[in-house]
Amino acid sequence: MFELLFSDSPWIIYGLIPILIFLARIVDVSVGTVRIVYLIRGHKVLVAVLGFVESVVWLVAIVQIMQNMTNPLYYVTFAGGFAAGNYVGLFIEEKLAIGNSILRIITQREASGLIEKLNDAGFGVTHVDAHGRTSEVKIIYSVVKRDDLKRVLKIVKEFHPKAFYTIEDVQFVREGIYSPHHFQMSDGFLNWLRIQKKK
């Protein structure tokens, strides 16, 4: 009897349950976004764990919808949680800065100072002479950790504020020269140990 009265309480039906559905959707969509990022980068075990969490949370939300098919508020909170979850998931992915990117800089200026500065900062650089539409150009390539991008771009802008550059995600990197100033969770503990051993 107590359980029946409690479940029929207006603050439960129109307050607590919609909030829980909204939060559950934010969690499951956010986890799903991060899972897809790790899936693309081949982290099999972590993808499986995130997939399990995502499914359980989604089931919790959908069960409440199915048990209350006549309550339109639940549909709104379910859809609203999905929308918010996409935003939160992308925000988390951006903060995690998982993986690597290739930075391609094309400049008509003398680039030896920029190349030297990038090398001194611990970034691997490959550069080639090329022909642009109107003049000779220098193309500079560097594969960097995503969370190092701001630091690299700051260096580029110091030397050439109007430099043309493009940034692309890299799915897999076998070896390379990276700035060793930090450790990323996505790199794995063994990679971190190997870096410490080389120091």
C-alpha positions as CSV (number, residue, x, y, z in Angstrom):
1,M,0.0,0.0,0.0
2,F,2.8,2.4,1.0
3,E,4.7,1.6,-2.2
4,L,1.6,2.3,-4.3
5,L,1.0,5.7,-2.7
6,F,4.6,6.6,-3.0
7,S,4.7,5.7,-6.7
8,D,1.5,7.7,-7.4
9,S,2.8,10.8,-5.7
10,P,2.8,13.8,-8.1
11,W,6.3,14.9,-7.2
12,I,7.5,11.5,-8.1
13,I,5.6,11.3,-11.4
14,Y,6.1,14.9,-12.6
15,G,9.4,15.7,-10.8
16,L,11.8,12.9,-9.9
17,I,11.1,10.4,-12.7
18,P,11.4,13.0,-15.5
19,I,14.6,14.4,-14.0
20,L,16.1,10.8,-13.7
21,I,15.1,10.1,-17.3
22,F,16.8,13.3,-18.5
23,L,19.9,12.6,-16.5
24,A,20.0,8.9,-17.7
25,R,19.9,10.0,-21.3
26,I,22.6,12.5,-20.8
27,V,24.8,9.8,-19.3
28,D,24.1,7.1,-21.9
29,V,24.5,9.4,-24.9
30,S,27.7,11.0,-23.5
31,V,29.1,7.5,-22.8
32,G,28.1,6.5,-26.4
33,T,29.9,9.5,-27.9
34,V,33.1,8.7,-26.0
35,R,32.7,5.0,-26.9
36,I,32.6,5.8,-30.6
37,V,35.8,7.9,-30.4
38,Y,37.6,5.0,-28.7
39,L,36.1,2.5,-31.1
40,I,37.6,4.5,-34.1
41,R,41.0,4.3,-32.4
42,G,40.8,0.6,-31.7
43,H,40.5,0.4,-27.9
44,K,38.6,-2.9,-27.8
45,V,38.3,-3.6,-24.1
46,L,37.4,0.0,-23.1
47,V,34.8,0.1,-25.9
48,A,33.2,-3.1,-24.6
49,V,33.0,-1.7,-21.0
50,L,31.6,1.7,-22.2
51,G,29.1,-0.2,-24.4
52,F,27.8,-2.2,-21.4
53,V,27.4,1.0,-19.3
54,E,25.6,2.8,-22.1
55,S,23.2,-0.1,-22.6
56,V,22.3,-0.5,-18.9
57,V,21.6,3.3,-18.5
58,W,19.6,3.4,-21.7
59,L,17.5,0.4,-20.5
60,V,16.8,2.2,-17.2
61,A,15.4,5.2,-19.1
62,I,13.4,3.3,-21.7
63,V,11.7,1.1,-19.0
64,Q,10.3,4.3,-17.4
65,I,9.0,5.4,-20.8
66,M,7.4,2.1,-21.5
67,Q,5.7,2.0,-18.1
68,N,4.3,5.5,-18.5
69,M,3.3,5.6,-22.2
70,T,0.5,8.2,-21.6
71,N,2.8,10.8,-19.9
72,P,4.0,13.2,-22.6
73,L,6.5,14.8,-20.1
74,Y,8.6,11.6,-20.2
75,Y,8.9,11.9,-24.0
76,V,10.1,15.5,-23.7
77,T,12.7,14.7,-21.0
78,F,13.8,11.6,-23.0
79,A,14.4,13.7,-26.1
80,G,15.8,16.6,-24.2
81,G,18.3,14.3,-22.4
82,F,19.4,12.9,-25.8
83,A,20.0,16.4,-27.1
84,A,21.9,17.5,-24.0
85,G,23.8,14.2,-24.0
86,N,25.2,15.0,-27.5
87,Y,26.5,18.3,-26.3
88,V,28.0,16.9,-23.1
89,G,29.5,14.0,-24.9
90,L,31.3,16.3,-27.4
91,F,32.5,18.5,-24.5
92,I,33.9,15.5,-22.7
93,E,35.6,14.2,-25.9
94,E,37.1,17.6,-26.5
95,K,38.5,17.8,-22.9
96,L,39.9,14.3,-23.1
97,A,41.7,15.2,-26.4
98,I,42.0,11.5,-27.3
99,G,44.5,10.5,-30.0
100,N,46.7,12.4,-32.5
101,S,46.3,15.0,-35.2
102,I,48.4,15.9,-38.1
103,L,49.2,19.6,-38.5
104,R,50.1,20.8,-42.0
105,I,51.4,24.4,-42.3
106,I,52.0,26.1,-45.6
107,T,53.9,29.4,-45.6
108,Q,55.6,31.6,-48.0
109,R,57.9,33.0,-45.3
110,E,61.3,31.8,-44.2
111,A,60.4,28.9,-41.9
112,S,63.7,27.9,-40.3
113,G,62.9,29.7,-37.1
114,L,59.5,28.1,-36.8
115,I,61.0,24.6,-37.5
116,E,63.7,25.1,-34.9
117,K,61.2,26.3,-32.3
118,L,59.0,23.3,-32.9
119,N,61.9,20.9,-32.7
120,D,63.1,22.6,-29.4
121,A,59.7,22.2,-28.0
122,G,59.9,18.4,-28.6
123,F,57.7,18.1,-31.6
124,G,58.7,16.0,-34.6
125,V,58.7,18.1,-37.8
126,T,59.0,17.1,-41.5
127,H,59.3,20.0,-44.0
128,V,59.5,20.1,-47.8
129,D,59.9,22.8,-50.4
130,A,56.9,23.1,-52.7
131,H,55.3,25.3,-55.4
132,G,52.2,27.4,-54.6
133,R,50.0,29.2,-57.1
134,T,52.1,32.4,-57.0
135,S,55.4,31.5,-55.3
136,E,57.6,29.0,-53.7
137,V,56.3,27.7,-50.3
138,K,57.4,25.6,-47.4
139,I,55.1,22.8,-46.2
140,I,55.7,21.7,-42.6
141,Y,54.1,18.5,-41.2
142,S,53.9,17.5,-37.6
143,V,51.9,14.7,-35.9
144,V,51.0,15.9,-32.4
145,K,48.9,14.8,-29.5
146,R,45.5,16.5,-29.6
147,D,46.0,18.1,-26.2
148,D,49.2,19.6,-27.5
149,L,47.5,21.4,-30.4
150,K,47.0,24.7,-28.6
151,R,50.7,24.8,-27.6
152,V,51.8,24.1,-31.2
153,L,49.4,26.6,-32.7
154,K,50.7,29.2,-30.2
155,I,54.2,28.7,-31.5
156,V,53.0,28.9,-35.1
157,K,51.2,32.2,-34.5
158,E,54.2,33.7,-32.8
159,F,56.3,33.2,-36.0
160,H,53.5,33.7,-38.6
161,P,50.2,35.0,-37.3
162,K,48.6,34.6,-40.8
163,A,50.0,31.2,-41.6
164,F,47.7,28.8,-43.5
165,Y,47.3,25.5,-41.7
166,T,45.1,22.4,-41.6
167,I,44.5,19.9,-38.9
168,E,43.3,16.3,-39.4
169,D,42.7,13.4,-37.1
170,V,45.0,10.5,-37.3
171,Q,43.6,7.0,-36.7
172,F,46.9,5.2,-36.0
173,V,50.5,6.2,-35.3
174,R,53.2,3.5,-35.0
175,E,56.2,5.6,-33.9
176,G,57.1,9.2,-33.7
177,I,58.6,12.1,-31.8
178,Y,56.2,13.6,-29.3
179,S,56.5,16.2,-26.6
180,P,57.2,14.2,-23.4
181,H,55.8,16.7,-20.9
182,H,52.6,14.9,-20.0
183,F,50.9,11.5,-20.0
184,Q,47.5,10.9,-21.7
185,M,45.1,8.2,-20.4
186,S,44.5,7.0,-23.9
187,D,48.2,6.2,-24.4
188,G,48.2,3.4,-21.9
189,F,50.2,2.9,-18.7
190,L,52.9,0.8,-20.5
191,N,53.6,3.6,-23.0
192,W,54.0,6.0,-20.1
193,L,56.5,3.7,-18.4
194,R,58.5,3.4,-21.6
195,I,58.7,7.2,-21.8
196,Q,59.9,7.4,-18.2
197,K,62.6,4.8,-18.9
198,K,64.0,6.7,-21.8
199,K,64.4,9.9,-19.7
